[in-house]
Amino acid sequence: MTSAVIVDAVRSPMGRGKAGGALSGVHPVDLLAQVLQALAARSDLDPATVDDVLVGCVGQNGEQSATPGRQAVLAAGWPETVPSVTIERKCGSGQQALDFAVQGVVAGAYDVVIAAGVESMSRVPMGSARGDADPHGPQVRTRYSPGLVPQGISAELVADKWGLTREQLDAYAARSHARAAQAAAGAFDREVVPITTPDGVVSADETIRPGTTVDKLAGLKPAFAGSPHATRFPELDWKITAGNSSQLTDGAAAVLVMSEERAAALDLTPRARVVASAVTGDDPLLMLTGPIPATHKLLARCGLSIDDVAAVEVNEAFASVPLAWQAEFGVDDARLNPRGGAIALGHPLGASGVRLATTLLGFLEDTGQRLGLQTMCEAGGMANAMVLENLTARAQDREG
C-alpha cells in the first residue's frame, strides 16, 4: 500500500472577519493564492506536479463561488493544468480536505496533492448563502419538532448538560488568549506566512488579545438569551458570550501531501503522516458534541488510548465544546489546545481544519512529541477526528 506523508504545512495570519480587519482588503482567492505560493516555495515544488488542490470552504457564494481553489491556482500563476475541487463539511471542511488528500494518495489516485482551506468572513459573511431560505425542510422539522436550533443555542445546551459554569467558560477563553499570545512570541513563526494586502504586509495574527482576563470577560452579556429560540429553553442560565466563543475570521491554510516514494525522489523530508481519521454524526440538536463519539471511533480504529497522544486540538467553536470533550476523556489542561484555539486565533470556517493540523504539527515538533489528535465539531451534529504523527519524533525514537 502506498504511504501518504505530509511534507509541509503553512497558514496565513488570522485577520478579524469584519470591515477593516487586517485581511479584509484581500480577495479570498488572492489570500489562498499567496498561501499556495508560499507552500510551494518552501519545498521548491514545481506546481505542475500537483495532481489536485482540495479546498475546504463553507461560504461558497459571492467571491468564493467560482471554485475558489481553481481561481487561486490561476491567481498564483500556476499551470492551467492544475485542477481544484471545493469541499464543504461545515467547520470540518478543511480537515475533510486533508482526509481526502491522504486517502487519494493511499488509493494511488494522487502522487502530489494539496489540502487547503479558505474563508473570508469579512467579505463573504457567515450564512449569506442561505439568506432567508429554510435549509432543513419539512421532514427534518417534523422529526425534530419543534425544530433544530442555531449553534449558539446548542453551545448553551452543551454547557447546561455538562454543568459548565460561566466562570469556567470565561477562564477557558482567557487561557486560550494567553496561550496564543505566548505562541505568537516565536512558536508560530514556522507556520505563518506573510500576506500582502493593499495596506501593507500582514505577518502576525490580529485576533489575539493578550490582556484578556476573566474579570473583563465577565462583563460581556450572553449572546443568545434574546434569540427567537430562547423561549424554548426557560431552564437555561445563559452563559455563552462573544468572549467565550470563536471569532469570525479571515484566513487560509494549506498542507502538502504526497506519496512517500515521491517525497524521497524529490529529496524532501516528510514532517508527518496521518495515522488514522474518522467521521461521525451525533445529536443535531446538541450539534457540537460530535467530537466525543468521533474521538472514541478514531481511537478504536487505530488501537490507541487517549493517553497515547501528547496533545489534542479540539476546535474552540465555543468554550463549552472543548470543556465537554475534556470532561469525557479526562485530558489534563496542559495537553488540550496548548497554543490556544479559535477563541483567540479565530475560526475561518473552511480553513480551520487545516489550520489546526498546521499548529498541532508545529507543537509536536517543538516539543519532540510523536502523536497528536485533532477534532472538529460541525453544524448538523457531525465531526471529524484525526491522529497526526510527527515523523521527526519517530525517527529519533528509532535512533535512540
Secondary structure, DSSP 8 states (H G I E B T S, - for coil): ---EEEEEEEE---EESSTT-TTTTS-HHHHHHHHHHHHHHHTT--GGG--EEEEE-S--SGGG-S-HHHHHHHHTT--TT--EEEE--GGGHHHHHHHHHHHHHHHTS-SEEEEEEEEETTTS-TTTTTTT--SS-HHHHHHTTT----HHHHHHHHHHHTT--HHHHHHHHHHHHHHHHHHTTTTTTTTB--EEETTEEE-S-S---TT--HHHHHTS--SSTTSTTGGG-TT------STTB--BEEEEEEEEEEEHHHHHHTT----EEEEEEEEEE--TTT-TTTHHHHHHHHHHHHT--GGG-SEEEE--SBTHHHHHHHHHH---GGGBSTT--HHHH-B-GGGHHHHHHHHHHHHHHHHT--EEEEEEEETTTEEEEEEEEEHHHHHHHHH-
